[in-house]
């Protein structure tokens, strides 16, 4: 199979169809779940799909080294090659090299201002205009509504999508009509799409908690395979 065929067959097309065509420029999306459930693989699979679609991705890792993040990309890319029987694995490797920039920060050194500077620097100096921003490891529990609003303003200013990971805990209480646990419920108006990762037996099912302004939350029909770290149609 050739790389352009994967564009049509990727499970991300199912996600896009379920959320009215995708997250959309200027919007914030979140993969939410408990520790170790698979939020990072979901973000990276989403990023690789964008790269396969010839878009550029800027990945901000909080408390994750560049080397570790690269290993995640290499591992999931390898599984994509094997899963789709890709004829030329070097084609995907080349796209990753040209269309991905990774920046790593400790939790104490990451800030919204630094993120904005990183986007500006890559856009103006490196002539690298990202279509998608990944923020993996941001601590929502210590964030304010003003912080999330600043992320929203960055997405709008640079005309891009931003996807986050967000950790939940057993003790988090459900406090709103979207079934969002605290403290995320206070940010729900600023978050356009929220996807919950729910582990069930040998798979992790993806479930919509928020789909833009729609009250009709359709079934995503996709899951994460913990063994291959791939997002797959739910019926496979």
TORKOL-4160 file (C-alpha; in steps of 0.2 Angstrom, whole numbers, padded with zeros to 4 digits, m for minus):
236
<pt num="1" X="0000" Y="0000" Z="0000"/>
<pt num="2" X="0006" Y="0018" Z="m0004"/>
<pt num="3" X="0006" Y="0032" Z="0009"/>
<pt num="4" X="m0008" Y="0042" Z="0000"/>
<pt num="5" X="m0020" Y="0027" Z="0002"/>
<pt num="6" X="m0018" Y="0028" Z="0021"/>
<pt num="7" X="m0025" Y="0045" Z="0020"/>
<pt num="8" X="m0042" Y="0038" Z="0016"/>
<pt num="9" X="m0041" Y="0023" Z="0027"/>
<pt num="10" X="m0035" Y="0031" Z="0043"/>
<pt num="11" X="m0047" Y="0029" Z="0058"/>
<pt num="12" X="m0044" Y="0048" Z="0060"/>
<pt num="13" X="m0056" Y="0050" Z="0046"/>
<pt num="14" X="m0069" Y="0042" Z="0057"/>
<pt num="15" X="m0065" Y="0054" Z="0071"/>
<pt num="16" X="m0066" Y="0069" Z="0060"/>
<pt num="17" X="m0083" Y="0063" Z="0053"/>
<pt num="18" X="m0089" Y="0061" Z="0071"/>
<pt num="19" X="m0084" Y="0079" Z="0076"/>
<pt num="20" X="m0092" Y="0088" Z="0062"/>
<pt num="21" X="m0076" Y="0087" Z="0050"/>
<pt num="22" X="m0063" Y="0089" Z="0063"/>
<pt num="23" X="m0057" Y="0100" Z="0077"/>
<pt num="24" X="m0055" Y="0115" Z="0066"/>
<pt num="25" X="m0043" Y="0129" Z="0066"/>
<pt num="26" X="m0043" Y="0141" Z="0081"/>
<pt num="27" X="m0050" Y="0127" Z="0092"/>
<pt num="28" X="m0044" Y="0116" Z="0107"/>
<pt num="29" X="m0046" Y="0098" Z="0109"/>
<pt num="30" X="m0042" Y="0086" Z="0123"/>
<pt num="31" X="m0039" Y="0067" Z="0125"/>
<pt num="32" X="m0044" Y="0064" Z="0143"/>
<pt num="33" X="m0041" Y="0049" Z="0154"/>
<pt num="34" X="m0032" Y="0041" Z="0169"/>
<pt num="35" X="m0013" Y="0039" Z="0170"/>
<pt num="36" X="m0006" Y="0026" Z="0158"/>
<pt num="37" X="m0022" Y="0023" Z="0148"/>
<pt num="38" X="m0015" Y="0029" Z="0131"/>
<pt num="39" X="m0017" Y="0048" Z="0130"/>
<pt num="40" X="0000" Y="0050" Z="0122"/>
<pt num="41" X="m0001" Y="0037" Z="0109"/>
<pt num="42" X="m0018" Y="0045" Z="0104"/>
<pt num="43" X="m0010" Y="0062" Z="0102"/>
<pt num="44" X="0005" Y="0055" Z="0092"/>
<pt num="45" X="m0006" Y="0045" Z="0081"/>
<pt num="46" X="m0016" Y="0061" Z="0077"/>
<pt num="47" X="0000" Y="0070" Z="0074"/>
<pt num="48" X="0006" Y="0056" Z="0062"/>
<pt num="49" X="m0010" Y="0057" Z="0053"/>
<pt num="50" X="m0008" Y="0075" Z="0050"/>
<pt num="51" X="0010" Y="0072" Z="0044"/>
<pt num="52" X="0004" Y="0059" Z="0032"/>
<pt num="53" X="m0008" Y="0072" Z="0026"/>
<pt num="54" X="0007" Y="0084" Z="0022"/>
<pt num="55" X="0004" Y="0095" Z="0037"/>
<pt num="56" X="0017" Y="0101" Z="0049"/>
<pt num="57" X="0016" Y="0097" Z="0068"/>
<pt num="58" X="0024" Y="0106" Z="0083"/>
<pt num="59" X="0024" Y="0094" Z="0098"/>
<pt num="60" X="0027" Y="0102" Z="0115"/>
<pt num="61" X="0031" Y="0088" Z="0128"/>
<pt num="62" X="0030" Y="0093" Z="0147"/>
<pt num="63" X="0041" Y="0082" Z="0158"/>
<pt num="64" X="0045" Y="0071" Z="0143"/>
<pt num="65" X="0062" Y="0071" Z="0135"/>
<pt num="66" X="0064" Y="0074" Z="0116"/>
<pt num="67" X="0072" Y="0057" Z="0115"/>
<pt num="68" X="0058" Y="0048" Z="0123"/>
<pt num="69" X="0045" Y="0057" Z="0112"/>
<pt num="70" X="0055" Y="0053" Z="0097"/>
<pt num="71" X="0054" Y="0034" Z="0102"/>
<pt num="72" X="0035" Y="0036" Z="0104"/>
<pt num="73" X="0034" Y="0042" Z="0086"/>
<pt num="74" X="0046" Y="0029" Z="0079"/>
<pt num="75" X="0037" Y="0015" Z="0088"/>
<pt num="76" X="0019" Y="0020" Z="0082"/>
<pt num="77" X="0026" Y="0024" Z="0064"/>
<pt num="78" X="0033" Y="0007" Z="0064"/>
<pt num="79" X="0016" Y="m0001" Z="0068"/>
<pt num="80" X="0008" Y="0010" Z="0055"/>
<pt num="81" X="0020" Y="0003" Z="0042"/>
<pt num="82" X="0016" Y="m0015" Z="0047"/>
<pt num="83" X="m0002" Y="m0012" Z="0049"/>
<pt num="84" X="m0005" Y="m0005" Z="0032"/>
<pt num="85" X="0008" Y="m0015" Z="0023"/>
<pt num="86" X="0016" Y="0001" Z="0018"/>
<pt num="87" X="0027" Y="m0002" Z="0002"/>
<pt num="88" X="0040" Y="0011" Z="0006"/>
<pt num="89" X="0043" Y="0015" Z="0025"/>
<pt num="90" X="0056" Y="0028" Z="0021"/>
<pt num="91" X="0042" Y="0039" Z="0013"/>
<pt num="92" X="0034" Y="0040" Z="0031"/>
<pt num="93" X="0051" Y="0043" Z="0039"/>
<pt num="94" X="0055" Y="0057" Z="0027"/>
<pt num="95" X="0039" Y="0066" Z="0031"/>
<pt num="96" X="0041" Y="0064" Z="0049"/>
<pt num="97" X="0059" Y="0072" Z="0048"/>
<pt num="98" X="0052" Y="0086" Z="0037"/>
<pt num="99" X="0036" Y="0090" Z="0046"/>
<pt num="100" X="0038" Y="0087" Z="0064"/>
<pt num="101" X="0047" Y="0098" Z="0077"/>
<pt num="102" X="0048" Y="0092" Z="0095"/>
<pt num="103" X="0051" Y="0104" Z="0110"/>
<pt num="104" X="0053" Y="0098" Z="0128"/>
<pt num="105" X="0051" Y="0106" Z="0145"/>
<pt num="106" X="0050" Y="0101" Z="0163"/>
<pt num="107" X="0034" Y="0105" Z="0171"/>
<pt num="108" X="0042" Y="0120" Z="0180"/>
<pt num="109" X="0049" Y="0128" Z="0165"/>
<pt num="110" X="0034" Y="0126" Z="0153"/>
<pt num="111" X="0024" Y="0141" Z="0150"/>
<pt num="112" X="0011" Y="0148" Z="0138"/>
<pt num="113" X="0023" Y="0162" Z="0134"/>
<pt num="114" X="0037" Y="0150" Z="0129"/>
<pt num="115" X="0025" Y="0140" Z="0119"/>
<pt num="116" X="0020" Y="0156" Z="0109"/>
<pt num="117" X="0038" Y="0160" Z="0107"/>
<pt num="118" X="0042" Y="0143" Z="0100"/>
<pt num="119" X="0028" Y="0144" Z="0088"/>
<pt num="120" X="0034" Y="0161" Z="0082"/>
<pt num="121" X="0052" Y="0156" Z="0081"/>
<pt num="122" X="0048" Y="0140" Z="0070"/>
<pt num="123" X="0036" Y="0150" Z="0059"/>
<pt num="124" X="0047" Y="0166" Z="0056"/>
<pt num="125" X="0065" Y="0159" Z="0057"/>
<pt num="126" X="0063" Y="0141" Z="0052"/>
<pt num="127" X="0049" Y="0144" Z="0039"/>
<pt num="128" X="0039" Y="0130" Z="0048"/>
<pt num="129" X="0021" Y="0134" Z="0049"/>
<pt num="130" X="0012" Y="0121" Z="0060"/>
<pt num="131" X="m0005" Y="0116" Z="0056"/>
<pt num="132" X="m0007" Y="0106" Z="0072"/>
<pt num="133" X="0000" Y="0109" Z="0090"/>
<pt num="134" X="0002" Y="0094" Z="0102"/>
<pt num="135" X="0003" Y="0099" Z="0121"/>
<pt num="136" X="0006" Y="0083" Z="0130"/>
<pt num="137" X="0008" Y="0084" Z="0149"/>
<pt num="138" X="0001" Y="0101" Z="0153"/>
<pt num="139" X="m0006" Y="0101" Z="0171"/>
<pt num="140" X="m0024" Y="0107" Z="0169"/>
<pt num="141" X="m0027" Y="0105" Z="0188"/>
<pt num="142" X="m0016" Y="0120" Z="0191"/>
<pt num="143" X="m0022" Y="0130" Z="0177"/>
<pt num="144" X="m0035" Y="0145" Z="0177"/>
<pt num="145" X="m0048" Y="0149" Z="0164"/>
<pt num="146" X="m0036" Y="0163" Z="0159"/>
<pt num="147" X="m0023" Y="0150" Z="0155"/>
<pt num="148" X="m0035" Y="0140" Z="0144"/>
<pt num="149" X="m0041" Y="0156" Z="0136"/>
<pt num="150" X="m0023" Y="0161" Z="0131"/>
<pt num="151" X="m0021" Y="0144" Z="0123"/>
<pt num="152" X="m0037" Y="0148" Z="0113"/>
<pt num="153" X="m0030" Y="0165" Z="0108"/>
<pt num="154" X="m0014" Y="0156" Z="0101"/>
<pt num="155" X="m0024" Y="0144" Z="0091"/>
<pt num="156" X="m0034" Y="0158" Z="0084"/>
<pt num="157" X="m0019" Y="0170" Z="0081"/>
<pt num="158" X="m0009" Y="0157" Z="0072"/>
<pt num="159" X="m0024" Y="0148" Z="0063"/>
<pt num="160" X="m0020" Y="0131" Z="0070"/>
<pt num="161" X="m0028" Y="0117" Z="0080"/>
<pt num="162" X="m0021" Y="0112" Z="0098"/>
<pt num="163" X="m0024" Y="0095" Z="0105"/>
<pt num="164" X="m0020" Y="0091" Z="0123"/>
<pt num="165" X="m0019" Y="0077" Z="0135"/>
<pt num="166" X="m0028" Y="0079" Z="0152"/>
<pt num="167" X="m0026" Y="0067" Z="0167"/>
<pt num="168" X="m0041" Y="0062" Z="0177"/>
<pt num="169" X="m0042" Y="0053" Z="0194"/>
<pt num="170" X="m0054" Y="0041" Z="0202"/>
<pt num="171" X="m0058" Y="0054" Z="0215"/>
<pt num="172" X="m0063" Y="0067" Z="0202"/>
<pt num="173" X="m0082" Y="0071" Z="0203"/>
<pt num="174" X="m0093" Y="0073" Z="0188"/>
<pt num="175" X="m0101" Y="0090" Z="0190"/>
<pt num="176" X="m0109" Y="0095" Z="0174"/>
<pt num="177" X="m0120" Y="0090" Z="0160"/>
<pt num="178" X="m0106" Y="0084" Z="0149"/>
<pt num="179" X="m0100" Y="0072" Z="0162"/>
<pt num="180" X="m0084" Y="0081" Z="0164"/>
<pt num="181" X="m0075" Y="0079" Z="0180"/>
<pt num="182" X="m0068" Y="0093" Z="0190"/>
<pt num="183" X="m0058" Y="0104" Z="0187"/>
<pt num="184" X="m0061" Y="0102" Z="0168"/>
<pt num="185" X="m0079" Y="0107" Z="0169"/>
<pt num="186" X="m0074" Y="0125" Z="0172"/>
<pt num="187" X="m0065" Y="0125" Z="0155"/>
<pt num="188" X="m0078" Y="0117" Z="0145"/>
<pt num="189" X="m0084" Y="0132" Z="0136"/>
<pt num="190" X="m0066" Y="0135" Z="0129"/>
<pt num="191" X="m0063" Y="0117" Z="0124"/>
<pt num="192" X="m0072" Y="0112" Z="0108"/>
<pt num="193" X="m0069" Y="0094" Z="0108"/>
<pt num="194" X="m0066" Y="0082" Z="0123"/>
<pt num="195" X="m0063" Y="0063" Z="0120"/>
<pt num="196" X="m0063" Y="0051" Z="0135"/>
<pt num="197" X="m0052" Y="0036" Z="0135"/>
<pt num="198" X="m0060" Y="0021" Z="0144"/>
<pt num="199" X="m0051" Y="0005" Z="0146"/>
<pt num="200" X="m0062" Y="m0010" Z="0144"/>
<pt num="201" X="m0054" Y="m0028" Z="0144"/>
<pt num="202" X="m0040" Y="m0028" Z="0130"/>
<pt num="203" X="m0044" Y="m0012" Z="0122"/>
<pt num="204" X="m0046" Y="0007" Z="0126"/>
<pt num="205" X="m0062" Y="0014" Z="0119"/>
<pt num="206" X="m0064" Y="0032" Z="0114"/>
<pt num="207" X="m0080" Y="0041" Z="0119"/>
<pt num="208" X="m0085" Y="0059" Z="0115"/>
<pt num="209" X="m0089" Y="0070" Z="0130"/>
<pt num="210" X="m0090" Y="0086" Z="0120"/>
<pt num="211" X="m0092" Y="0089" Z="0101"/>
<pt num="212" X="m0092" Y="0108" Z="0098"/>
<pt num="213" X="m0109" Y="0114" Z="0101"/>
<pt num="214" X="m0118" Y="0098" Z="0097"/>
<pt num="215" X="m0129" Y="0090" Z="0110"/>
<pt num="216" X="m0130" Y="0074" Z="0100"/>
<pt num="217" X="m0114" Y="0065" Z="0104"/>
<pt num="218" X="m0112" Y="0051" Z="0091"/>
<pt num="219" X="m0102" Y="0035" Z="0095"/>
<pt num="220" X="m0084" Y="0037" Z="0089"/>
<pt num="221" X="m0083" Y="0018" Z="0084"/>
<pt num="222" X="m0064" Y="0019" Z="0086"/>
<pt num="223" X="m0052" Y="0012" Z="0100"/>
<pt num="224" X="m0034" Y="0011" Z="0105"/>
<pt num="225" X="m0025" Y="m0005" Z="0104"/>
<pt num="226" X="m0013" Y="m0006" Z="0119"/>
<pt num="227" X="m0002" Y="m0018" Z="0111"/>
<pt num="228" X="0002" Y="m0009" Z="0095"/>
<pt num="229" X="m0003" Y="0008" Z="0101"/>
<pt num="230" X="m0013" Y="0011" Z="0085"/>
<pt num="231" X="m0030" Y="0019" Z="0084"/>
<pt num="232" X="m0042" Y="0007" Z="0075"/>
<pt num="233" X="m0060" Y="0005" Z="0070"/>
<pt num="234" X="m0070" Y="m0002" Z="0084"/>
<pt num="235" X="m0076" Y="m0016" Z="0075"/>
<pt num="236" X="m0059" Y="m0023" Z="0070"/>
